[in-house]
Each structure stands twice: as C-alpha cells, then as structure tokens.
Amino acid sequence: MVVTGASHPDAQPVRFVTTLLPGQRTMVVIPRDAGEPQAALAIARVGDRLVVENARTAVTN
C-alpha cells in the first residue's frame, strides 16, 4: 500500500509505503499548521481488502 499526502497544496508531499498482512492495521498522520487539526487515516487489511477510515478523532496531539 502506498499513501501520498501533504498538509496543504503548497507543502512538500510525503509518501508512506507499507505491506499489511491480514488482520494488521496502521495509521498515517499528516501534521498541519499550528492550530489546525492533523489529518489521520487508519488503514486495515481485512482478508483481501483494505479498509481506510478517517482517524482524526482517534489521534491526539
């Protein structure tokens, strides 16, 4: 799985690459400017599927 993201359109993008086995999960967190909430994705492998959810509420600064 490859995730590419940036904190805003003019920011330098970052790329996160990982291999997940069935039942494994990971989180990708992209910080933003001071005072703005960070962007966060929870990604899980369920069988042969990838499940991607907005995880912003699950992550604290």
C-alpha contacts under 8 A as a table, 3 or more apart, distances in Angstrom:
res1	aa1	res2	aa2	distance
1	M	17	V	5.82
1	M	18	T	5.54
1	M	19	T	6.05
1	M	20	L	7.75
2	V	15	R	6.94
2	V	16	F	5.77
2	V	17	V	4.58
2	V	18	T	6.73
3	V	15	R	5.67
3	V	16	F	5.15
3	V	17	V	6.52
4	T	13	P	6.58
4	T	14	V	5.63
4	T	15	R	4.35
4	T	16	F	6.35
5	G	13	P	5.31
5	G	14	V	5.59
5	G	15	R	6.62
5	G	30	I	7.30
6	A	9	P	6.93
6	A	11	A	5.80
6	A	12	Q	6.28
6	A	13	P	4.43
6	A	14	V	6.23
6	A	30	I	6.83
7	S	11	A	6.12
7	S	13	P	7.75
7	S	30	I	6.18
7	S	31	P	6.27
7	S	32	R	5.02
7	S	33	D	7.64
7	S	39	A	7.65
8	H	11	A	5.37
8	H	32	R	7.56
16	F	28	V	7.54
20	L	23	G	7.98
20	L	24	Q	5.71
20	L	25	R	6.88
20	L	44	A	7.63
20	L	45	R	6.23
21	L	24	Q	5.55
21	L	45	R	6.56
22	P	45	R	5.12
22	P	46	V	5.55
22	P	47	G	5.19
22	P	48	D	7.22
23	G	44	A	7.00
23	G	45	R	5.63
23	G	46	V	5.71
23	G	47	G	7.21
24	Q	44	A	5.88
24	Q	45	R	5.78
24	Q	46	V	7.90
25	R	42	A	7.16
25	R	43	I	5.51
25	R	44	A	4.02
25	R	45	R	6.27
26	T	42	A	5.98
26	T	43	I	5.38
26	T	44	A	6.43
27	M	40	A	6.90
27	M	41	L	5.56
27	M	42	A	4.52
27	M	43	I	6.02
27	M	55	A	7.85
28	V	40	A	5.56
28	V	41	L	5.22
28	V	42	A	6.64
28	V	43	I	7.90
29	V	38	Q	6.77
29	V	39	A	5.68
29	V	40	A	4.30
29	V	41	L	6.54
30	I	38	Q	5.77
30	I	39	A	5.07
30	I	40	A	6.27
31	P	37	P	7.66
31	P	38	Q	4.68
31	P	39	A	6.49
32	R	36	E	5.93
32	R	37	P	6.66
32	R	38	Q	5.35
32	R	39	A	7.42
33	D	36	E	5.61
37	P	56	R	7.74
38	Q	56	R	6.84
39	A	55	A	7.91
39	A	56	R	6.00
40	A	54	N	6.11
40	A	55	A	5.03
40	A	56	R	4.84
40	A	59	V	7.30
41	L	52	V	6.59
41	L	53	E	5.64
41	L	54	N	4.84
41	L	55	A	4.89
41	L	56	R	7.05
42	A	52	V	5.76
42	A	53	E	5.19
42	A	54	N	6.31
42	A	55	A	5.35
43	I	50	L	6.74
43	I	51	V	5.61
43	I	52	V	4.56
43	I	53	E	6.50
44	A	50	L	5.66
44	A	51	V	5.13
44	A	52	V	6.62
45	R	48	D	6.88
45	R	49	R	5.69
45	R	50	L	4.62
45	R	51	V	6.25
46	V	49	R	5.23
46	V	50	L	6.19
46	V	51	V	6.98
54	N	57	T	7.91
55	A	58	A	5.20
55	A	59	V	6.61
56	R	59	V	5.52
57	T	60	T	7.62
